[in-house]
């Protein structure tokens, strides 16, 4: 593993940065763009991240037109908002049917086009224009993209049925089908864009990760998918690596965790060309700090001092829930924020205090059984994601019997999409809730608001449009109203006190509200605020955390909890230390 130097990218015109939210894609892309610009290269930095802070970082108003960055000679910025792009894209697909199809059909079409798959396709629609733009190619030495398309989207674009009227005739049930239906006039442009991604001489794919379990798993999955599609010119960039030989205090404990995660990394990453960026104590909140990110241990500390708002007491929050008749409790949030740990700690607390609890999760069974112990009051179950998805696929494909080989290939790829997986798993959740009786059911990992609205609108659609053959089980139909009853169902959003996890959690909250589901509380996990370590690293991190804790306080009107970072691997009885 070598220290990262963007000069190694000089032979590539296109560089894509991809990875899980919160791993530092934007910082890495920005630092690379600045470094290349400052050695005389003309650089265009393009972001398709809805939570992008590039405008604040470079102190300018960015848009979908290239904008010169005055503070960095040779650098230009373009900020493509994928949410706005997705809305425009959705309307272009739905508009021709308004006034022709019934309102319920229009509602169903709109929800089909409201998921993350559509956002990604709309973003891809925007930046393929750049890939095909000869003027841009001639003007810039390097075009860097902050975020890249997933293997799922690229596979979809290569399937013949993505470009046919198959989408208008789908009868295979609730899924994400429809997200490509606005692309029929651009097939050759997209084909050219995919070829650029595969071109080893022109393009480099940078998989950004952190030396932690969840981001490494995501990097491995992305690498494998991209390789299968012929996108092989990849490098792994490990951001935030602790390089001190003998760190002390919190840093020492963090380094041990990093070393363990790296030692256990997926086999897919073993032989990949790998670089690292050392962990920095300062925030990437200015051009000066971005410029220093790749070279200096000390930054220009421009953070404001923030006075922290008081968070709720975790135990008092759980006591409130224990007494108010809640029957279903969800922990929701992005991967890697600690949902399973939080759900397990809550389950153990309630069970210890005499409540009959059923904890269920899609987390690997051996991990959960190692984390939490079943007891007289605590039942633990595991939902096998692969098995439920297999069952759901079989049902959908059976209904599609008689379709062409091309159409079947499209359906099979659609069934690999995130919201299809959610639907398959949600059906199992619904069965569990349906038979849960008087237990308090705690569900770790949950469907998004989009999936719930998709199921809801599809149910209405099935009632009124006879040609649709899809079916929603009784358990799902009865569950949706229960989830919308805030006296019976509580949702906890788990996040981290950092920019990307905050914005992702905020979007999740808005998504759930759109589906009519109330978010009870927000849990900020792994905070350093309560630690007494006085190292520069911890002090600066605490200062930055307060800013995001205050944003959560405002977002939730004070209903949030902060859980301290723990040096121990939390499992069994030690989970209760999270609820003092």
C-alpha positions in Angstrom: 0.0 0.0 0.0 1.5 3.4 -1.1 0.6 6.9 -0.2 -1.8 8.4 -2.7 -0.5 11.0 -5.2 -2.9 12.3 -7.9 0.1 12.8 -10.3 -0.1 9.1 -10.9 -3.4 9.8 -12.7 -2.0 12.2 -15.3 -2.3 9.7 -18.2 -6.1 9.4 -17.8 -8.6 12.0 -19.0 -11.5 10.6 -17.1 -11.3 9.6 -13.4 -14.3 8.4 -11.5 -14.5 8.3 -7.6 -17.0 5.8 -6.2 -17.7 4.3 -2.8 -20.1 4.2 0.2 -21.5 7.4 1.6 -19.2 9.0 4.1 -15.9 7.4 3.0 -14.5 10.7 1.6 -15.2 10.6 -2.1 -15.8 14.3 -2.4 -12.6 15.2 -0.4 -10.5 12.7 -2.4 -11.9 13.9 -5.7 -11.5 17.6 -4.7 -7.9 17.1 -3.4 -7.0 15.3 -6.7 -8.5 18.0 -8.8 -6.6 20.8 -6.9 -3.3 18.9 -7.1 -3.6 18.3 -10.9 -4.7 21.9 -11.5 -1.7 23.2 -9.6 0.8 21.3 -11.8 -0.7 23.1 -14.8 -3.4 20.7 -15.9 -6.8 22.1 -16.9 -9.3 20.2 -14.8 -13.1 19.9 -14.6 -14.5 18.5 -11.3 -18.0 17.2 -11.7 -20.2 16.2 -8.8 -23.5 14.2 -9.0 -23.7 13.9 -5.2 -27.1 15.3 -3.8 -25.3 16.0 -0.5 -22.3 17.7 -2.2 -20.6 20.5 -0.3 -18.4 21.5 -3.2 -20.0 25.0 -3.4 -19.2 25.7 0.3 -15.8 24.2 -0.1 -14.7 26.3 -3.1 -16.8 29.3 -2.0 -18.8 29.7 -5.2 -22.2 29.1 -6.7 -21.9 26.0 -8.8 -24.4 24.8 -11.3 -24.8 22.4 -14.2 -22.6 24.8 -16.2 -18.9 24.8 -15.7 -17.8 27.5 -13.3 -14.2 28.7 -12.8 -12.7 28.4 -9.3 -11.0 31.7 -8.7 -8.9 30.3 -5.7 -7.4 27.5 -7.8 -6.0 28.4 -11.3 -7.0 25.9 -14.0 -9.8 24.3 -12.0 -13.5 24.4 -13.1 -16.5 23.0 -11.2 -19.8 21.6 -12.3 -22.4 20.5 -9.8 -25.1 18.3 -11.3 -27.9 17.9 -8.8 -29.3 14.4 -9.4 -32.5 15.1 -7.4 -33.4 18.0 -9.7 -32.3 15.9 -12.7 -34.4 12.9 -11.5 -37.5 15.2 -11.2 -37.0 16.5 -14.7 -36.4 13.0 -16.0 -39.5 11.6 -14.2 -41.7 14.3 -15.6 -40.4 13.7 -19.2 -41.5 10.0 -18.8 -44.9 10.6 -17.2 -46.0 13.8 -18.9 -47.2 12.1 -22.2 -49.6 9.9 -20.2 -51.3 12.7 -18.1 -55.0 13.0 -19.0 -54.9 9.7 -20.9 -54.3 7.1 -18.1 -56.3 7.1 -14.8 -54.9 9.1 -11.9 -54.0 5.9 -10.0 -51.9 4.7 -12.9 -50.1 8.1 -13.1 -49.5 7.8 -9.3 -48.0 4.4 -9.8 -45.8 5.5 -12.6 -44.5 8.5 -10.5 -43.6 6.2 -7.6 -41.9 3.7 -9.9 -39.7 6.6 -10.9 -39.0 8.0 -7.4 -36.4 5.5 -6.2 -32.6 5.6 -5.9 -32.3 3.6 -9.2 -34.0 6.5 -11.1 -31.8 9.1 -9.4 -28.7 7.2 -10.5 -30.0 6.8 -14.1 -30.9 10.5 -14.2 -27.4 11.4 -13.0 -25.9 9.1 -15.6 -28.1 10.8 -18.2 -26.4 14.1 -17.2 -22.8 13.1 -17.2 -22.9 11.0 -20.3 -23.5 14.3 -22.1 -20.1 15.3 -20.8 -18.5 12.1 -22.0 -19.9 12.6 -25.5 -19.1 16.4 -25.6 -16.1 16.8 -28.0 -15.7 20.4 -26.9 -15.3 19.4 -23.2 -12.9 16.6 -24.2 -10.7 19.1 -26.1 -10.8 21.8 -23.5 -9.8 19.8 -20.4 -6.9 17.6 -19.7 -8.8 15.8 -16.9 -12.4 15.4 -16.1 -13.0 14.0 -12.5 -16.3 12.7 -11.4 -17.3 12.7 -7.7 -19.5 9.5 -7.7 -19.8 6.9 -10.5 -22.6 4.6 -11.8 -23.0 1.3 -10.1 -22.7 -2.1 -11.9 -26.5 -2.5 -11.7 -27.1 0.7 -13.7 -24.5 -0.2 -16.3 -25.9 -3.7 -16.7 -29.4 -2.3 -17.2 -28.0 0.0 -20.0 -26.6 -3.0 -21.8 -29.8 -5.0 -21.9 -31.9 -4.8 -25.1 -35.2 -4.5 -23.2 -34.1 -1.3 -21.6 -34.7 0.4 -25.0 -38.1 -1.1 -25.9 -41.7 -0.7 -25.0 -41.4 -3.7 -22.7 -41.6 -1.3 -19.7 -45.1 -0.1 -20.7 -46.4 -3.7 -20.8 -44.8 -5.1 -17.6 -47.2 -7.4 -15.7 -44.6 -8.9 -13.3 -45.5 -7.1 -10.1 -44.0 -4.4 -7.8 -40.4 -3.6 -8.7 -38.2 -0.8 -9.9 -39.2 -1.4 -13.5 -39.5 1.9 -15.4 -36.4 3.8 -14.5 -34.9 3.5 -18.0 -38.1 4.3 -19.9 -36.9 7.9 -20.8 -33.7 6.8 -22.5 -35.0 5.4 -25.8 -33.6 8.2 -28.0 -30.1 8.1 -26.5 -29.0 4.5 -27.0 -25.9 5.2 -29.1 -24.8 8.0 -26.6 -25.1 5.6 -23.7 -23.3 2.8 -25.5 -20.4 5.3 -26.2 -20.4 6.3 -22.5 -20.1 2.7 -21.3 -17.3 2.2 -23.8 -15.4 5.2 -22.3 -15.8 3.6 -18.8 -14.2 0.4 -20.1 -11.3 2.2 -21.9 -8.2 1.4 -19.9 -6.2 4.1 -21.7 -8.7 6.9 -21.0 -10.4 6.1 -17.8 -9.5 5.2 -14.2 -12.0 4.0 -11.6 -11.0 5.0 -8.0 -12.8 2.9 -5.3 -12.7 5.0 -2.2 -13.1 3.2 1.1 -12.2 3.5 4.8 -10.3 0.8 6.7 -13.6 -0.4 8.3 -15.6 -3.5 7.7 -18.7 -2.1 5.9 -16.9 0.2 3.4 -14.5 -2.5 2.5 -17.3 -4.9 1.8 -19.0 -2.3 -0.4 -15.7 -1.6 -2.3 -15.4 -5.4 -2.9 -18.9 -5.7 -4.2 -18.5 -2.7 -6.5 -15.2 -3.9 -7.8 -16.6 -7.3 -8.7 -19.6 -5.9 -10.4 -17.5 -3.4 -12.5 -15.0 -6.1 -13.5 -17.8 -8.4 -14.7 -18.9 -5.5 -17.0 -15.3 -5.0 -18.4 -14.5 -2.0 -16.2 -11.2 -3.3 -14.9 -8.9 -0.3 -14.6 -9.5 0.1 -10.9 -7.5 1.3 -7.9 -8.4 1.1 -4.2 -8.0 4.3 -2.2 -8.1 3.8 1.6 -9.0 7.1 3.2 -8.4 7.9 6.9 -5.6 5.4 7.6 -3.9 5.9 11.0 -0.2 5.9 10.1 1.4 6.8 13.5 3.6 4.0 14.7 2.7 4.4 18.4 -0.5 6.3 18.7 -2.0 6.8 22.2 -5.5 7.0 23.7 -8.4 7.0 21.3 -6.1 6.9 18.2 -4.4 3.7 19.5 -7.8 2.0 19.9 -9.0 3.2 16.5 -5.8 1.9 14.8 -6.4 -1.6 16.3 -9.9 -1.6 14.9 -8.6 -0.5 11.5 -5.9 -3.2 11.4 -8.4 -5.9 12.3 -10.8 -4.7 9.5 -8.0 -4.6 7.0 -6.7 -8.1 8.0 -10.3 -9.4 7.4 -10.9 -7.6 4.2 -12.7 -9.4 1.3 -10.5 -11.5 -1.0 -11.6 -9.4 -4.0 -9.4 -6.6 -2.7 -6.3 -8.6 -2.0 -4.5 -8.1 -5.3 -5.8 -4.7 -6.2 -3.5 -1.7 -6.7 -3.9 0.1 -3.4 -3.1 3.6 -2.1 -3.9 5.4 1.1 -4.6 8.9 2.5 -3.6 9.3 6.2 -6.2 10.2 8.8 -6.4 14.0 9.3 -7.6 15.7 12.4 -8.9 18.8 10.6 -12.1 19.0 8.6 -12.2 19.3 4.8 -14.1 22.5 5.0 -11.9 24.9 3.0 -9.7 25.0 -0.1 -6.7 25.4 2.1 -7.4 22.2 4.0 -8.3 20.3 0.8 -4.9 21.5 -0.6 -3.2 20.1 2.6 -5.1 16.9 2.7 -2.6 14.8 0.7 0.5 16.3 2.2 0.2 17.8 5.7 -0.7 16.5 9.1 -1.9 20.0 10.1 -4.5 22.1 8.5 -5.9 25.6 8.7 -8.5 25.3 11.4 -11.4 27.3 10.1 -14.2 25.6 12.1 -16.4 27.8 14.2 -16.7 26.9 17.8 -20.2 25.4 18.4 -21.9 25.1 21.7 -23.5 21.7 21.9 -27.2 21.3 22.6 -28.1 18.8 25.2 -29.2 15.4 23.8 -31.8 13.2 25.4 -31.0 10.5 27.9 -31.1 7.2 26.1 -32.6 5.3 29.0 -35.3 7.8 29.5 -36.2 7.6 25.8 -36.5 3.8 26.1 -38.5 4.0 29.3 -40.9 6.4 27.5 -41.3 3.7 24.7 -41.7 0.9 27.2 -44.7 2.6 28.8 -46.5 4.0 25.7 -47.7 0.8 24.0 -45.3 0.7 21.1 -45.5 -2.7 19.3 -43.0 -2.2 16.4 -39.7 -0.5 16.6 -37.5 0.1 13.5 -33.8 1.1 13.4 -33.2 2.7 10.0 -30.1 4.2 8.4 -27.3 3.6 5.9 -24.9 0.7 6.2 -22.1 1.0 8.6 -23.7 3.4 11.1 -24.3 0.8 13.8 -28.0 -0.1 13.3 -27.5 -3.7 14.4 -25.6 -2.7 17.6 -28.2 -0.1 18.5 -31.1 -2.5 17.8 -29.4 -5.3 19.9 -28.8 -3.0 22.8 -32.4 -1.8 22.9 -33.7 -5.4 22.7 -31.5 -6.5 25.6 -32.6 -3.5 27.7 -36.3 -4.1 27.1 -35.9 -7.9 27.8 -34.0 -7.2 31.0 -36.9 -5.0 32.1 -39.5 -7.6 31.6 -40.7 -6.9 28.1 -41.2 -9.8 25.7 -39.0 -8.9 22.7 -38.5 -10.3 19.2 -35.4 -8.9 17.5 -35.1 -9.7 13.8 -32.5 -8.5 11.3 -31.1 -9.1 7.8 -27.6 -8.9 9.2 -25.7 -12.2 8.8 -27.0 -14.7 11.4 -23.6 -15.6 12.8 -22.8 -11.9 13.4 -26.1 -11.3 15.3 -25.9 -14.4 17.4 -22.4 -13.4 18.3 -23.6 -9.9 19.2 -26.7 -10.6 21.3 -27.8 -13.4 23.6 -31.3 -14.8 23.5 -33.0 -15.1 26.8 -36.3 -15.9 28.5 -37.8 -12.5 27.3 -35.7 -12.2 24.1 -36.2 -14.1 20.8 -33.7 -13.5 18.1 -34.4 -14.3 14.4 -32.6 -13.8 11.1 -34.0 -13.0 7.7 -32.0 -14.6 5.0 -31.8 -11.8 2.3 -30.6 -14.2 -0.4 -33.3 -16.8 0.3 -36.2 -14.2 0.4 -34.9 -12.6 -2.8 -34.7 -16.0 -4.5 -38.3 -16.8 -3.5 -39.5 -13.4 -4.8 -37.6 -13.8 -8.0 -39.2 -17.2 -8.6 -42.7 -15.8 -8.2 -42.0 -12.8 -10.5 -40.3 -14.9 -13.2 -43.1 -17.5 -13.1 -45.6 -14.7 -13.9 -43.3 -13.6 -16.8 -43.3 -17.1 -18.4 -43.7 -16.7 -22.2 -41.7 -13.5 -22.3 -38.8 -13.2 -24.8 -35.2 -14.0 -23.8 -34.4 -10.3 -23.9 -37.3 -9.3 -21.7 -36.5 -12.1 -19.2 -32.9 -10.8 -19.0 -34.3 -7.3 -18.2 -36.6 -8.6 -15.5 -33.8 -10.6 -13.9 -31.5 -7.5 -13.8 -34.3 -5.4 -12.4 -34.7 -8.0 -9.6 -31.1 -7.3 -8.5 -32.0 -3.6 -7.9 -32.1 -2.2 -4.3 -35.8 -1.6 -4.0 -36.6 -5.1 -5.3 -34.5 -6.5 -2.6 -36.3 -4.3 -0.1 -39.7 -5.5 -1.3 -38.7 -9.2 -1.0 -37.4 -8.7 2.5 -40.3 -6.4 3.5 -42.7 -9.2 2.7 -40.9 -11.4 5.2 -41.0 -8.6 7.8 -44.7 -8.3 7.2 -45.2 -12.0 7.9 -43.3 -11.7 11.1 -45.2 -8.6 12.3 -48.5 -10.3 11.2 -47.8 -13.1 13.7 -46.0 -11.2 16.4 -48.8 -11.2 19.0 -48.1 -9.1 22.0 -44.3 -9.0 21.7 -42.4 -5.8 21.1 -40.9 -6.4 17.6 -37.6 -4.7 16.9 -36.6 -4.7 13.3 -33.0 -3.9 12.3 -32.9 -2.6 8.7 -36.1 -1.5 7.1 -37.7 -0.4 3.8 -37.4 3.2 2.5 -40.3 5.5 2.1 -40.1 4.9 -1.6 -40.5 1.2 -1.3 -43.5 1.6 1.0 -45.1 4.1 -1.4 -44.3 1.8 -4.3 -46.1 -1.1 -2.5 -49.0 1.2 -1.6 -49.5 2.7 -5.1 -49.0 -0.7 -6.7 -51.8 -2.1 -4.5 -54.2 0.7 -5.7 -53.0 0.2 -9.2 -53.7 -3.6 -9.0 -57.2 -2.9 -7.8 -58.1 -0.6 -10.7 -56.1 -1.7 -13.7 -57.1 -5.2 -14.7 -54.0 -6.0 -16.9 -51.7 -6.1 -13.9 -51.1 -9.5 -12.5 -49.0 -8.6 -9.5 -50.1 -9.4 -6.0 -49.4 -8.0 -2.6 -49.8 -10.4 0.3 -52.5 -9.8 3.0 -49.7 -9.4 5.6 -48.2 -6.4 3.6 -51.6 -4.8 3.1 -52.4 -4.8 6.8 -48.9 -3.7 7.8 -48.8 -0.4 5.9 -51.5 1.2 8.0 -49.8 -0.1 11.2 -46.6 1.5 10.2 -48.3 4.9 9.7 -49.8 4.7 13.2 -47.2 6.5 15.3 -48.8 5.2 18.6 -48.0 1.6 17.5 -44.8 2.1 15.4 -41.7 4.0 16.3 -38.8 4.7 13.9 -35.3 5.5 15.1 -32.9 6.8 12.5 -29.3 5.9 13.3 -26.5 8.1 11.9 -23.0 9.4 12.5 -22.0 13.0 13.4 -20.6 13.7 9.9 -21.8 15.5 6.8 -22.6 12.7 4.4 -24.3 10.4 7.0 -26.3 13.5 8.2 -27.6 14.4 4.8 -28.4 10.7 3.9 -30.3 10.4 7.2 -32.1 13.6 6.5 -33.2 12.4 3.1 -34.4 9.1 4.6 -36.5 11.1 7.1 -38.1 13.1 4.3 -38.7 9.9 2.4 -40.5 8.3 5.3 -42.6 11.5 6.0 -43.6 11.4 2.3 -44.8 7.8 3.0 -46.8 9.0 6.0 -44.4 7.4 8.6 -43.4 9.4 11.6 -39.7 9.4 12.7 -39.7 9.4 16.5 -36.0 9.9 17.3 -32.5 10.3 15.8 -29.5 8.4 17.2 -26.0 9.8 16.7 -23.7 6.9 17.1 -19.9 6.7 17.8 -19.6 10.2 19.0 -16.4 11.5 20.6 -18.1 14.4 22.5 -18.1 12.5 25.8 -14.5 11.5 25.7 -11.9 13.2 27.9 -9.0 12.5 25.5 -7.2 15.9 25.0 -5.3 15.0 21.8 -5.5 17.5 18.9 -7.3 14.8 16.8 -10.0 14.3 19.4 -10.5 18.1 20.1 -10.9 18.9 16.5 -13.3 16.0 15.9 -15.4 17.0 18.9 -15.6 20.6 17.5 -16.8 19.3 14.1 -19.2 16.8 15.7 -21.0 19.6 17.6 -21.9 21.3 14.4 -23.7 18.2 13.1 -25.2 17.4 16.5 -26.8 20.9 16.5 -28.2 20.2 13.0 -29.8 17.0 14.3 -31.1 18.9 17.3 -32.8 21.4 15.0 -34.1 18.7 12.6 -35.6 16.7 15.4 -36.6 19.5 17.8 -34.4 18.0 20.5 -35.4 14.4 20.1 -32.0 12.8 19.6 -29.6 10.7 21.5 -25.8 10.6 21.4 -24.0 7.2 21.9 -20.3 7.5 22.6 -17.6 5.8 20.6 -16.5 2.6 22.3 -13.1 1.0 22.3 -14.6 -2.4 22.9 -16.4 -4.7 20.4 -19.9 -4.5 21.8 -21.7 -7.8 22.3 -23.6 -9.6 24.9 -23.9 -7.8 28.3 -21.5 -5.1 27.2 -24.2 -3.8 24.8 -26.0 -2.5 27.9 -23.2 0.0 28.5 -24.7 2.0 25.7 -27.8 2.6 27.9 -26.3 3.8 31.2 
